[in-house]
Amino acid sequence: MMRNLLEETEEFMRKAGLFWDEVIFIGSADKEYKCSVEEFKVLANHVYDPGYGAQEVASDLVIDFESGAHMSRYEYDGSEHWELYVDPPMREQTKKIHRLIGGMWATIDELQEMYEEGQRNG
């Protein structure tokens, strides 16, 4: 079953009682990458296969909220979805995200390297 990452994210947020205007960070859990809500909505409006096999969405993608809620990607044997946590660590990321989907079990850092390589190679 194919899924649209943006629709999946919004459905998860709705069920968790979370709202876009409460987002304080979208990006990588351990790297220096981030994007705005508007940029995320463009990047995430993409269809992918969340079923078993290779994980397609960046494995370290997180969304933090003012309330302390923290959405993080979870994967088991390639089957992927959002998980909800509380009290995320503070992040000071500064690099812009250009790509969220692609590769196999790729992190945001690895996906940005693929994007930058593609830009260099035309």
C-alpha positions in Angstrom: 0.0 0.0 0.0 1.5 3.3 -1.1 1.3 6.3 1.3 1.8 10.0 0.9 4.2 11.2 3.6 2.4 14.5 4.1 -1.0 12.9 4.5 0.4 10.3 6.8 2.1 13.0 9.0 -1.1 15.1 9.1 -3.2 12.1 10.0 -0.8 11.1 12.8 -0.7 14.7 14.1 -4.5 14.9 14.1 -4.9 11.7 16.1 -2.2 12.9 18.6 -3.9 16.3 18.9 -0.9 18.2 17.4 -1.0 21.2 15.1 1.3 22.7 12.5 1.4 26.1 14.3 2.9 24.3 17.4 5.9 22.9 15.4 9.2 24.3 16.7 11.6 22.0 14.7 11.5 19.7 11.7 14.8 18.0 10.7 17.4 15.4 11.6 17.7 14.0 15.2 21.5 14.1 15.4 22.7 16.2 12.4 22.5 19.9 11.6 19.6 19.8 9.2 16.2 21.5 9.4 13.4 22.8 7.3 10.4 25.0 7.9 6.8 23.7 8.0 6.1 25.1 4.6 9.3 23.4 3.1 8.4 20.1 4.8 4.9 20.2 3.3 6.4 20.5 -0.2 9.1 17.8 0.5 6.7 15.4 2.2 4.0 15.6 -0.4 5.4 12.5 -2.0 4.1 8.9 -2.3 6.3 6.1 -0.9 5.9 2.5 0.1 5.8 2.1 3.9 5.6 -1.6 3.8 8.2 -4.3 4.5 11.4 -3.9 2.6 13.8 -1.0 2.6 12.9 2.1 4.6 12.4 5.0 2.2 11.8 8.1 4.5 14.8 9.5 6.3 15.4 7.3 9.3 16.3 10.2 11.6 13.5 12.6 10.6 11.9 14.3 13.7 9.2 16.9 14.3 9.3 18.7 17.7 6.4 20.7 19.2 6.1 23.5 21.7 4.3 21.1 24.1 7.4 18.9 24.3 5.9 16.3 22.0 8.3 14.8 19.6 7.5 12.7 16.5 10.1 10.4 15.2 10.3 7.8 12.4 10.2 4.2 13.5 11.1 1.2 11.3 10.9 -2.6 11.8 12.2 -4.7 8.9 11.5 -1.9 6.5 7.9 -1.3 7.7 7.9 2.4 8.7 5.7 4.9 10.5 5.7 7.8 13.0 6.1 7.3 16.8 5.2 9.9 19.4 7.5 10.8 22.4 7.7 13.6 24.9 10.5 16.0 26.1 12.8 16.0 23.1 16.4 17.1 23.5 17.2 20.7 22.3 18.6 20.9 18.8 20.5 23.7 17.1 20.5 22.5 13.5 21.4 25.0 10.8 21.6 23.2 7.4 18.6 23.2 5.0 16.9 20.0 4.0 16.4 19.4 0.3 15.3 15.8 0.2 13.4 13.4 2.6 12.8 10.3 0.5 15.1 8.0 -1.4 17.8 5.5 -0.8 17.6 2.6 1.5 17.5 3.2 5.3 19.1 6.6 4.6 19.4 9.3 7.1 18.7 13.0 6.4 22.5 13.6 6.1 22.9 10.8 3.6 19.9 12.0 1.5 21.3 15.6 1.5 24.7 14.2 0.2 22.8 12.4 -2.6 21.0 15.7 -3.4 24.2 17.7 -3.4 25.9 15.1 -5.6 23.0 15.3 -8.0 23.3 19.1 -8.1 27.1 18.8 -8.8 26.6 16.2 -11.6 23.8 18.2 -13.3 
